[in-house]
Amino acid sequence: MRKLLFITLLLSSFCITNSQVPGYLGKRLSVSATELLGSPTWGQYSPRYGPESIINIHHFTRIASDYAVGNKTVLGLSCCFGSMGFFDYINDYPLAKLNATAIEVHTKLFLGDHIAPLGKFISLGLAYQRMKETDPLNYSVNYGFKEYSSSFFTFHLGFGANFFINDFLYFTPSIETNLHLNGLEPVTLDDYIASRWQVSSYALFGIGVGVLVF
């Protein structure tokens, strides 16, 4: 009788252990917000249309939901909002500004002995991005360009780590690069401004916070 009870308990514990769902503490869904800052670029506003010396800063906010489909794999969907301002740093006034929105699907592959979403990871993503230019100083009068808009696909490759503060809350430092799949030749001033967005997207540094939901 004791042997039968022992075997029953052993089999029960084995079944329970192997029936646990993927995810840290058995939780699959997490939600996070990440602030990304692009590498600043500087130079002339346009070698063809304007001689101003400028610097531009690229900023992006990503709201993401991630779902653990395995102990090392996460699939996710995110919405991104970004902007980049152009400033004449010699005369100290703003030039054009770009605003962008994007929808992205991504996966994260976790490394080491930890269970997703805990620890270091490599991220891969594909985004559909739409960009729109505003003209705060009416430079269209001076240089003959109209309000610019464009849409394109972007592939991202990143590396980061989730550090848990407690059983539910974590923060994430990360670095990533975004590659635009349809390049723009800087023929007009509008194209040149858009190409500066691409250059600033080659290196993005992020810090995020997330929470396990269920």
N, C-alpha and C positions, 0 to 999 in steps of 0.2 A: 504493500500500500504506500509506504514512504517512497519507494523507488518510483512508483507510478506518479505520485505527486511531484517529485523532483523533476521527472522528465516533462511533465505537463508545464511546470513553471519555466523550465529551460526553453521549451518550444514557444511558450507564450512571450517570453522576453525577446527571443530571436525575431518573432514576427512583428512585435511592436517596434523594435529597433529598425528593421528594414522597411517598415511602413511609414517612417517619418518623412514628411515632405521636405523638398529642398529648401534652402534659405536659412540664414542665421536665426537661431532660436525657433526654427520652424516657420518663420514669417517670410512670405514670398514678395509682397508688394512694398515698395518704398517710394517716397516722393521727396524730391530735392529741388533746391534753387541754387544756381551757380552764377557768380559774377566773373566774367572773362574780360581781360584787358589785352588788347593787341599790341604788338610791338610798334612803337611810334616810328613814323617815317618823315623825312623832311627833304626839301629840295625846292625847285621852282614849281610854281603853280601849274604851269604848262610851258614847255620849251617853245611851243608854237603860238600860243594864244595869250600868254600873260607872263610877265617877268617877275611877279612877286615871289619872294622867298617864304615858304610856308612850312608848317609842321602840322601833322594830323594825328589825332588820337582815336583809337578804335575801342569801343566799349560794347559788351554784349551781355545780356541776361538770358539764362536758359532755365526754364521750368520743365522738369522731367519726372516721368513716372517709370519705374523699373520693376520688372517681374522676373523672379528667379525661376528658370525652367530646368535648372540642374544645380548641383552643388558648386559648379564653377562657371556657370553661364547665366547671364541676365539679358533679357530683351527689353527694349524701352522705346518710348515715344516722348518727344519733347517739342516744346514751342519756344522759339527764340526771338528776342527783340534786341536790336542793336542800333547804334548810331556812330557816326564819325564826323567830327568837326574839323574844318580846315581853318587855320589861323595864320595871319601874316605876323610873324614874330618880330619883324623889324619895325613895322608901323603899329603893331599891337591892335589889330582889329580882325573880326571874323570874316571868313570868306564863305564858300558854300558849305552845306551840311548834308550828309547822307543819313537816311533812316532805312532800316531793313527789318523784315520779319521773315521767319523761316519755320518750316515744319520738318522735323527730322525723325527718322527711325534709326535705332542704333543697337548694338550689342556690346556687352562687356564680358571679357574673358578674365577670370580671376586666377591669380598665381599663388603658388605656395600651398600650405596645408590648411588655410582658412576656408570657411564656407561662405559663398556669396550671400550678401554683399560686403563681407568683412575682408579687409586687406587690400593688397595691390592688384591693379587690373590694367588691361589694355582695352581701349574702346575703339570701335569702328562704327562710322555712321554715314548715312546718305541724307542730305537735306535738299528741299526745294526752297529757294530763297528769292525774295522779291525786294528790290532796292529802289528807293525814291530819293531824288535830290531836291533840296529846297535852296532858295536863292535869297539869303537875308539882306544883301546889299544891292539887289537888282543888277547883278553883273551881266545880265542878258543885254542890257543897254550898251555896256562897254564892249563885250566880247561876242555878242550875238548867239548865245546859247539859250535854249528854253529849258523848262523843268524836265528833268531826266528821270526815266524809270526803266528798270530792266529786271528780268527774272532769269534764273539759272540754277543748275544743280551744283551742289558742293559735297565733296567727300572729305570726311574728317578722320584723322588718326590721332589717338591720344593715349596718355599714360597718367595714372593717378592712383590714389589710395584712399580708402575709407577708414577713418579712425573713429571708433565708437567711444563716446563720452559716457554713456550708460547703455542699458539694454535696448534703447529705442532711438537715441539721438546720435548722429555722427557728423563729422566734418570732413571735407575732401579737398586737398590741394591737388592741382592737376596742371598739365601742359599739353597742348594739342596743336596740330597744324590743319588748316583747311585748304583744300585744293579745288579750285574752280574748274569744272569739267569743260566749260566752253569759254575759252580765253577771249579777252577783248583787246583789240589793237587800238592804241591811243591815237586815233586819227583826229577826232574832234575834241574839244575841251571836255564835253560830257564823258566821252570814252576815257579820257585821261584821268578824270576824277574817279570813275568807276575802277580803273586799274589800280589806283592807289589803295582802294579798299582791299583788293586782292593781295597786294604786297603786305599790307598790315595784318592780313589773316594768316600769314605763313607761320607765325608764332603767337599763340594765345596762352596767357597765364591765368589760371582760375582758382577761386576758392569758393567752396560751396558748403551748404548744410543740408542734411537730409533726416528723414524720420521713417522708421519702420511702421507700416500701417497694420497689416495683418498677414 
